[in-house]
């Protein structure tokens, strides 16, 4: 996974846990998921626009 070993991933997760605390992490992940979903929708909309123009 991106050239990271299991130990590096665990260290990063521990640092995130220490910085944000256990209660904030679900909120952060929820926001991240919404951002990714919005990005995918935007990309799909951009891909669909040229197809619609060709039909007209």
DSSP file (Angstrom, degrees, kcal/mol; ACC not computed):
  #  RESIDUE AA STRUCTURE BP1 BP2  ACC     N-H-->O    O-->H-N    N-H-->O    O-->H-N    TCO  KAPPA ALPHA  PHI   PSI    X-CA   Y-CA   Z-CA
    1    1 A X    >         0   0    0      0, 0.0     3,-2.1     0, 0.0     0, 0.0   0.000 360.0 360.0 360.0  99.2    0.0    0.0    0.0
    2    2 A X  T 3   -     0   0    0      1,-0.3     3,-0.1     0, 0.0     0, 0.0   0.738 360.0 -64.7  56.7  27.8    1.9    3.1   -1.3
    3    3 A X  T 3  S+     0   0    0      1,-0.3     2,-0.4     0, 0.0    -1,-0.3   0.631 103.5 132.8  74.2  13.2    5.2    1.5   -0.3
    4    4 A X    <   -     0   0    0     -3,-2.1    -1,-0.3     4,-0.0     2,-0.1  -0.819  46.7-143.2-100.0 135.9    4.3    1.6    3.4
    5    5 A X     >  -     0   0    0     -2,-0.4     4,-1.9    -3,-0.1     5,-0.2  -0.320  32.6 -97.6 -85.6 175.9    4.8   -1.4    5.6
    6    6 A X  H  > S+     0   0    0      1,-0.2     4,-2.2     2,-0.2     5,-0.2   0.863 122.6  55.0 -63.8 -36.7    2.5   -2.4    8.4
    7    7 A X  H  > S+     0   0    0      2,-0.2     4,-2.1     1,-0.2    -1,-0.2   0.903 107.4  49.2 -65.1 -41.2    4.7   -0.8   11.0
    8    8 A X  H  > S+     0   0    0      2,-0.2     4,-2.4     1,-0.2    -1,-0.2   0.905 110.5  50.8 -64.7 -41.1    4.6    2.6    9.2
    9    9 A X  H  X S+     0   0    0     -4,-1.9     4,-2.5     1,-0.2    -1,-0.2   0.906 110.5  49.5 -63.1 -41.5    0.8    2.4    8.9
   10   10 A X  H  X S+     0   0    0     -4,-2.2     4,-2.2     2,-0.2    -1,-0.2   0.891 110.3  50.2 -65.5 -39.0    0.5    1.6   12.6
   11   11 A X  H  X S+     0   0    0     -4,-2.1     4,-2.3     2,-0.2    -2,-0.2   0.924 111.8  47.9 -64.5 -44.1    2.7    4.6   13.6
   12   12 A X  H  X S+     0   0    0     -4,-2.4     4,-2.4     1,-0.2    -2,-0.2   0.919 111.8  50.0 -62.2 -44.1    0.7    6.9   11.4
   13   13 A X  H  X S+     0   0    0     -4,-2.5     4,-2.3     1,-0.2    -1,-0.2   0.891 110.4  50.4 -62.3 -39.7   -2.6    5.7   12.9
   14   14 A X  H  X S+     0   0    0     -4,-2.2     4,-2.3     2,-0.2    -1,-0.2   0.903 110.1  49.6 -65.0 -42.1   -1.2    6.1   16.4
   15   15 A X  H  X S+     0   0    0     -4,-2.3     4,-2.4     2,-0.2    -2,-0.2   0.919 111.5  49.0 -63.3 -43.7   -0.1    9.7   15.6
   16   16 A X  H  X S+     0   0    0     -4,-2.4     4,-2.6     1,-0.2     5,-0.5   0.915 110.8  50.8 -61.8 -42.9   -3.6   10.5   14.2
   17   17 A X  H  X S+     0   0    0     -4,-2.3     4,-1.9     1,-0.2    -1,-0.2   0.904 112.2  46.6 -61.7 -41.8   -5.2    9.0   17.3
   18   18 A X  H  < S+     0   0    0     -4,-2.3    -1,-0.2     2,-0.2    -2,-0.2   0.878 115.5  45.8 -68.5 -37.8   -3.0   11.1   19.6
   19   19 A X  H  < S+     0   0    0     -4,-2.4    -2,-0.2    -5,-0.2    -1,-0.2   0.919 127.9  22.3 -72.3 -43.6   -3.6   14.3   17.7
   20   20 A X  H  X S-     0   0    0     -4,-2.6     4,-0.5    -5,-0.2    -3,-0.2   0.673  99.4-132.6-103.0 -19.3   -7.3   14.1   17.2
   21   21 A X  H  X  -     0   0    0     -4,-1.9     4,-0.9    -5,-0.5     3,-0.4   0.049  32.7 -77.1  81.6 161.9   -8.5   11.8   20.0
   22   22 A X  H  > S+     0   0    0      1,-0.2     4,-0.6     2,-0.2    -1,-0.2   0.777 125.3  55.1 -68.9 -28.8  -10.9    8.9   19.7
   23   23 A X  H  4 S+     0   0    0      1,-0.2     4,-0.5     2,-0.1    -1,-0.2   0.792 106.9  48.8 -78.7 -27.0  -14.1   10.9   19.5
   24   24 A X  H  X S+     0   0    0     -4,-0.5     4,-2.4    -3,-0.4    -1,-0.2   0.718  92.1  77.1 -85.2 -21.8  -13.0   13.1   16.5
   25   25 A X  H  X S+     0   0    0     -4,-0.9     4,-2.6     1,-0.2     5,-0.2   0.903  92.4  50.2 -61.7 -44.4  -11.8   10.3   14.2
   26   26 A X  H  X S+     0   0    0     -4,-0.6     4,-2.2     1,-0.2    -1,-0.2   0.897 111.7  50.0 -60.6 -36.5  -15.3    9.1   13.1
   27   27 A X  H  > S+     0   0    0     -4,-0.5     4,-2.3     2,-0.2    -2,-0.2   0.911 111.2  48.7 -65.3 -41.5  -16.2   12.7   12.3
   28   28 A X  H  X S+     0   0    0     -4,-2.4     4,-2.4     2,-0.2    -2,-0.2   0.913 112.2  47.8 -64.1 -42.8  -13.0   13.1   10.3
   29   29 A X  H  X S+     0   0    0     -4,-2.6     4,-2.6     2,-0.2    -1,-0.2   0.875 110.2  52.8 -66.7 -37.0  -13.6    9.8    8.4
   30   30 A X  H  X S+     0   0    0     -4,-2.2     4,-2.2    -5,-0.2    -2,-0.2   0.930 111.2  46.5 -62.9 -45.4  -17.2   10.9    7.7
   31   31 A X  H  X S+     0   0    0     -4,-2.3     4,-2.2     1,-0.2    -2,-0.2   0.892 111.8  51.2 -63.5 -40.0  -16.0   14.2    6.2
   32   32 A X  H  X S+     0   0    0     -4,-2.4     4,-2.4     2,-0.2    -2,-0.2   0.911 109.6  50.3 -63.4 -42.3  -13.4   12.4    4.2
   33   33 A X  H  X S+     0   0    0     -4,-2.6     4,-2.4     1,-0.2    -2,-0.2   0.901 110.3  49.4 -62.7 -41.6  -16.0   10.0    2.8
   34   34 A X  H  X S+     0   0    0     -4,-2.2     4,-2.5     2,-0.2    -1,-0.2   0.893 110.7  51.1 -64.3 -39.2  -18.3   12.8    1.8
   35   35 A X  H  X S+     0   0    0     -4,-2.2     4,-2.3     2,-0.2    -2,-0.2   0.917 111.0  46.8 -64.4 -43.3  -15.4   14.6    0.1
   36   36 A X  H  X S+     0   0    0     -4,-2.4     4,-2.5     2,-0.2    -2,-0.2   0.910 112.5  50.6 -64.7 -42.4  -14.5   11.5   -1.9
   37   37 A X  H  X S+     0   0    0     -4,-2.4     4,-2.3     1,-0.2    -2,-0.2   0.920 111.1  48.4 -61.5 -44.3  -18.1   10.9   -2.9
   38   38 A X  H  X S+     0   0    0     -4,-2.5     4,-2.3     1,-0.2    -1,-0.2   0.898 110.9  51.2 -63.2 -41.1  -18.4   14.6   -4.0
   39   39 A X  H  X S+     0   0    0     -4,-2.3     4,-2.4     2,-0.2    -2,-0.2   0.919 110.1  48.9 -62.1 -44.6  -15.2   14.3   -6.0
   40   40 A X  H  X S+     0   0    0     -4,-2.5     4,-2.4     2,-0.2    -2,-0.2   0.900 110.9  50.2 -63.1 -41.3  -16.4   11.1   -7.8
   41   41 A X  H  X S+     0   0    0     -4,-2.3     4,-2.3     1,-0.2    -1,-0.2   0.908 111.0  49.5 -63.3 -41.4  -19.8   12.7   -8.6
   42   42 A X  H  X S+     0   0    0     -4,-2.3     4,-2.1     2,-0.2    -2,-0.2   0.903 111.2  48.7 -63.6 -41.5  -18.0   15.7  -10.0
   43   43 A X  H  X S+     0   0    0     -4,-2.4     4,-2.2     2,-0.2    -2,-0.2   0.898 111.2  49.9 -65.6 -40.0  -15.7   13.5  -12.1
   44   44 A X  H  X S+     0   0    0     -4,-2.4     4,-2.2     1,-0.2    -2,-0.2   0.902 109.8  51.5 -65.0 -39.7  -18.6   11.5  -13.4
   45   45 A X  H  X S+     0   0    0     -4,-2.3     4,-1.5     1,-0.2    -2,-0.2   0.899 109.9  49.2 -63.3 -40.6  -20.5   14.8  -14.3
   46   46 A X  H  X S+     0   0    0     -4,-2.1     4,-0.8     1,-0.2    -1,-0.2   0.892 112.3  48.3 -65.7 -39.2  -17.4   16.0  -16.3
   47   47 A X  H  X S+     0   0    0     -4,-2.2     4,-0.7     1,-0.2    -2,-0.2   0.852 111.7  49.8 -69.6 -34.0  -17.1   12.7  -18.1
   48   48 A X  H  X S+     0   0    0     -4,-2.2     4,-1.9     1,-0.2    -1,-0.2   0.772  95.9  72.4 -76.2 -26.2  -20.9   12.7  -19.0
   49   49 A X  H  X S+     0   0    0     -4,-1.5     4,-1.9     1,-0.2    -1,-0.2   0.917  96.5  47.3 -60.2 -48.4  -20.9   16.3  -20.4
   50   50 A X  H  X S+     0   0    0     -4,-0.8     4,-1.8     1,-0.2    -1,-0.2   0.865 110.1  54.6 -62.7 -33.3  -18.9   15.5  -23.6
   51   51 A X  H  X S+     0   0    0     -4,-0.7     4,-1.3     1,-0.2    -1,-0.2   0.896 108.2  48.7 -65.1 -39.5  -21.2   12.5  -24.3
   52   52 A X  H  X S+     0   0    0     -4,-1.9     4,-1.1     1,-0.2    -1,-0.2   0.875 109.2  52.8 -67.2 -37.4  -24.3   14.7  -24.0
   53   53 A X  H  < S+     0   0    0     -4,-1.9    -1,-0.2     1,-0.2    -2,-0.2   0.850 106.1  53.6 -67.3 -34.6  -22.8   17.3  -26.4
   54   54 A X  H  < S+     0   0    0     -4,-1.8    -1,-0.2     1,-0.2    -2,-0.2   0.847 104.4  55.7 -68.3 -33.0  -22.1   14.6  -29.0
   55   55 A X  H  <        0   0    0     -4,-1.3    -1,-0.2     1,-0.3    -2,-0.2   0.832 360.0 360.0 -68.3 -31.4  -25.8   13.5  -28.9
   56   56 A X     <        0   0    0     -4,-1.1    -1,-0.3    -3,-0.1    -2,-0.2   0.483 360.0 360.0 -80.9 360.0  -27.0   17.0  -29.7
